[in-house]
Amino acid sequence: MVYYVSEVSLALSRASAGFIGRALAIPPIWATTHVAVRLLMRPKQELEQLVHQVERQHPDWSSRAVEHELEALAPVVYGHWKDETPNLEARLRQVQRWRKGFRSPPRPRAPSLYRHIWPVGERQRQELDPTYMARPTRLRASHRIFLRNCSSDPVQELRARLAGREVAYEPSLLPGRFVEVDWSRHEELRKWLLESGDHATRPCKLSVEFATDRGTRSGRFDGELELDSTDGWRAFVASDGSRKEIE
């Protein structure tokens, strides 16, 4: 009878339970049968698991002591690794990286600010498009707002809605080009946005739908535009928390 087990399973069981047979529930025939060890994972993956196990039990050990323990726990896998990495210092550095990865939880990724489409104000459009002339103002806000294609591909069938009302449509928007969010021509929407007192802040939901890859894939992003009733649009906050000032 032949039992196929992973060498790392044997090593982890030895390290955690102290008795392989009981930990793996191997029957008494173990003593009289041949055990064939089959490696189930790549050697470095197995060794990394062993390093984590040793780190839990002996956090005060040096990297040299951990590396020496690997040889005792998993001689076959360790032998492959040693052949691959004959330099001791390189092996110790690898052990240290594995230990550091175990101790440090992965950092959450910051939300990406990239979008196919992103809103900009007059001053920002002028910086991106020198042919456009923004009205001179000292305010850090904009009365007009545009959607820019930030990608390297054309965007088709772009539709934008502000507070549920369609305020922009563009059948094809080329890379780097703009389409205006025409909110002021909707009388009902304009009154609703400006009915507050001076310098009152009013959030307004913006939804943009579009197609890419020649219309074969759909895209969408949502967020809130912040309006100062006196100065104009001041910022856009995407649904993932990404925020950018509008100027």
C-alpha positions as CSV (number, residue, x, y, z in Angstrom):
1,M,0.0,0.0,0.0
2,V,1.3,3.5,-0.9
3,Y,0.2,6.7,0.8
4,Y,0.7,10.0,-1.1
5,V,1.1,12.9,1.2
6,S,2.7,16.3,0.8
7,E,6.0,16.8,2.6
8,V,4.8,20.1,3.9
9,S,1.8,18.4,5.5
10,L,4.2,16.1,7.3
11,A,6.4,18.9,8.4
12,L,3.5,21.2,9.6
13,S,2.0,18.3,11.5
14,R,5.3,17.5,13.1
15,A,5.8,21.2,14.1
16,S,2.2,21.7,15.4
17,A,1.2,18.4,16.9
18,G,4.5,16.7,17.7
19,F,3.4,13.3,16.3
20,I,2.9,12.8,12.6
21,G,0.8,9.6,12.8
22,R,-1.8,11.0,15.1
23,A,-2.0,14.4,13.3
24,L,-2.5,12.9,9.9
25,A,-4.6,9.9,11.2
26,I,-2.2,7.5,9.5
27,P,-3.1,3.8,10.3
28,P,-0.7,1.4,12.1
29,I,0.3,0.0,8.7
30,W,2.5,3.1,8.4
31,A,5.3,1.1,10.2
32,T,5.5,-1.6,7.5
33,T,4.5,0.1,4.3
34,H,6.5,2.3,2.0
35,V,5.4,6.0,2.0
36,A,5.8,7.8,-1.3
37,V,6.1,11.5,-0.9
38,R,4.7,13.5,-3.7
39,L,5.2,17.3,-3.8
40,L,1.8,18.9,-4.3
41,M,2.9,22.5,-4.5
42,R,5.9,24.4,-5.8
43,P,8.9,24.2,-3.4
44,K,8.9,27.9,-2.5
45,Q,5.2,27.9,-1.7
46,E,5.7,25.0,0.7
47,L,8.7,26.6,2.3
48,E,6.8,29.8,2.8
49,Q,4.1,28.0,4.6
50,L,6.7,26.3,6.8
51,V,8.3,29.7,7.6
52,H,4.9,31.0,8.7
53,Q,4.4,28.0,10.9
54,V,7.8,28.4,12.5
55,E,7.3,32.1,12.9
56,R,4.1,31.5,14.9
57,Q,5.9,29.1,17.3
58,H,9.3,30.8,17.5
59,P,8.9,34.5,16.7
60,D,12.2,35.2,18.5
61,W,14.3,32.9,16.2
62,S,16.8,34.4,13.8
63,S,16.5,33.9,10.1
64,R,19.4,31.5,10.2
65,A,17.7,29.4,12.8
66,V,14.5,29.4,10.7
67,E,16.4,28.4,7.6
68,H,18.1,25.6,9.5
69,E,14.7,24.4,10.7
70,L,13.4,24.2,7.1
71,E,16.1,21.7,6.3
72,A,15.0,19.5,9.2
73,L,11.2,19.8,8.5
74,A,11.2,19.4,4.8
75,P,14.6,18.0,3.5
76,V,13.4,17.2,0.0
77,V,11.8,20.6,-0.7
78,Y,14.7,22.3,1.1
79,G,17.1,20.4,-1.1
80,H,15.4,21.7,-4.3
81,W,15.5,25.2,-3.0
82,K,19.1,25.0,-2.0
83,D,20.0,23.7,-5.4
84,E,18.1,26.7,-6.9
85,T,19.6,29.2,-4.4
86,P,23.1,27.9,-3.4
87,N,24.1,31.2,-1.8
88,L,23.3,31.1,1.9
89,E,22.8,34.9,2.2
90,A,20.3,34.9,-0.6
91,R,18.3,32.1,1.2
92,L,18.4,34.1,4.4
93,R,17.1,37.2,2.7
94,Q,14.3,35.1,1.2
95,V,13.4,33.7,4.6
96,Q,13.4,37.3,6.0
97,R,11.0,38.4,3.2
98,W,8.7,35.5,4.0
99,R,8.7,36.4,7.7
100,K,8.1,40.0,7.0
101,G,5.1,39.1,4.8
102,F,3.7,37.0,7.5
103,R,4.0,39.8,10.2
104,S,2.7,42.7,8.1
105,P,-0.9,42.5,6.9
106,P,-1.4,43.6,3.3
107,R,-2.1,47.3,2.9
108,P,-5.4,48.2,1.4
109,R,-5.0,49.7,-2.1
110,A,-5.9,53.3,-2.5
111,P,-8.9,53.8,-4.8
112,S,-7.8,54.5,-8.3
113,L,-8.6,58.0,-9.6
114,Y,-8.6,56.8,-13.2
115,R,-11.9,56.9,-15.1
116,H,-12.8,56.9,-18.8
117,I,-14.8,60.0,-18.1
118,W,-14.2,62.7,-15.5
119,P,-15.8,66.1,-14.9
120,V,-13.8,69.3,-15.1
121,G,-14.5,73.0,-14.8
122,E,-13.7,75.9,-17.1
123,R,-10.2,76.7,-15.8
124,Q,-9.3,73.0,-15.8
125,R,-10.5,72.6,-19.4
126,Q,-8.4,75.5,-20.5
127,E,-5.3,73.9,-19.0
128,L,-6.0,70.7,-20.9
129,D,-7.3,72.4,-24.1
130,P,-5.4,75.7,-24.9
131,T,-7.9,76.5,-27.6
132,Y,-10.7,77.0,-25.0
133,M,-10.8,80.3,-23.2
134,A,-12.2,80.2,-19.7
135,R,-13.9,83.3,-18.2
136,P,-11.6,85.2,-15.9
137,T,-12.4,84.6,-12.2
138,R,-10.7,84.4,-8.9
139,L,-13.2,81.9,-7.6
140,R,-12.1,78.2,-7.0
141,A,-15.3,77.1,-8.7
142,S,-16.9,76.9,-12.1
143,H,-20.3,77.8,-13.5
144,R,-19.8,75.5,-16.4
145,I,-18.9,71.9,-16.2
146,F,-17.6,69.4,-18.8
147,L,-17.0,65.7,-19.1
148,R,-13.6,64.8,-20.5
149,N,-12.7,61.5,-22.2
150,C,-9.5,60.6,-20.2
151,S,-8.9,57.3,-21.9
152,S,-6.9,56.6,-25.1
153,D,-10.0,55.2,-26.9
154,P,-13.2,56.8,-28.2
155,V,-16.3,56.6,-26.0
156,Q,-19.6,56.0,-27.7
157,E,-23.2,56.7,-26.7
158,L,-22.3,58.9,-23.7
159,R,-25.3,60.0,-21.6
160,A,-25.1,62.0,-18.5
161,R,-27.9,62.7,-16.0
162,L,-27.9,65.3,-13.2
163,A,-30.5,64.7,-10.5
164,G,-32.1,62.2,-12.8
165,R,-32.4,64.6,-15.8
166,E,-30.4,64.1,-19.0
167,V,-28.0,67.0,-19.3
168,A,-25.5,65.6,-21.9
169,Y,-25.5,63.3,-24.9
170,E,-22.6,62.6,-27.2
171,P,-22.7,59.8,-29.8
172,S,-18.9,59.6,-30.0
173,L,-16.4,61.3,-27.8
174,L,-12.8,61.1,-29.0
175,P,-9.8,60.8,-26.5
176,G,-9.0,64.1,-24.8
177,R,-12.3,65.8,-26.0
178,F,-15.0,67.3,-24.0
179,V,-18.8,67.5,-23.8
180,E,-20.6,70.1,-21.7
181,V,-23.0,69.2,-18.9
182,D,-25.8,71.5,-20.0
183,W,-27.5,71.9,-16.7
184,S,-28.5,75.6,-16.9
185,R,-30.8,75.1,-19.9
186,H,-33.1,72.9,-17.8
187,E,-35.2,75.6,-16.1
188,E,-36.7,73.3,-13.5
189,L,-33.2,71.9,-12.6
190,R,-31.6,75.3,-12.5
191,K,-34.2,76.7,-10.1
192,W,-33.9,73.7,-7.9
193,L,-30.2,74.0,-7.7
194,L,-30.1,77.8,-7.1
195,E,-33.1,78.2,-4.8
196,S,-31.0,78.0,-1.7
197,G,-29.5,81.1,-0.1
198,D,-26.1,82.6,-0.8
199,H,-23.2,80.2,-0.6
200,A,-25.4,77.3,0.3
201,T,-23.9,73.9,-0.6
202,R,-26.1,71.5,-2.5
203,P,-25.0,68.0,-3.6
204,C,-26.4,66.8,-6.9
205,K,-26.1,63.2,-8.1
206,L,-24.3,62.7,-11.4
207,S,-24.6,59.5,-13.4
208,V,-22.7,58.9,-16.6
209,E,-23.3,55.9,-18.9
210,F,-21.2,55.1,-22.0
211,A,-19.9,52.4,-24.3
212,T,-16.3,51.4,-25.2
213,D,-14.6,49.0,-27.5
214,R,-16.8,50.0,-30.5
215,G,-19.9,49.7,-28.4
216,T,-19.3,46.1,-27.3
217,R,-18.6,47.0,-23.6
218,S,-20.6,49.3,-21.3
219,G,-19.3,51.6,-18.6
220,R,-20.8,53.7,-15.9
221,F,-19.7,55.9,-13.0
222,D,-21.7,57.7,-10.4
223,G,-21.0,60.4,-7.8
224,E,-22.0,63.7,-6.5
225,L,-21.2,67.2,-7.7
226,E,-21.1,69.8,-5.0
227,L,-22.6,73.2,-5.9
228,D,-22.1,76.5,-4.1
229,S,-25.3,78.4,-5.0
230,T,-23.2,81.6,-5.4
231,D,-19.8,80.6,-6.7
232,G,-20.7,77.5,-8.8
233,W,-19.5,73.9,-9.0
234,R,-16.8,73.2,-6.5
235,A,-16.0,69.5,-6.4
236,F,-16.9,66.0,-7.6
237,V,-16.9,63.0,-5.2
238,A,-17.1,59.6,-7.0
239,S,-19.0,56.6,-5.4
240,D,-15.7,55.0,-4.3
241,G,-14.7,58.2,-2.4
242,S,-12.4,59.6,-5.0
243,R,-12.6,63.4,-4.8
244,K,-11.5,66.2,-7.1
245,E,-11.9,69.9,-7.0
246,I,-13.8,71.6,-9.8
247,E,-12.3,74.9,-11.0
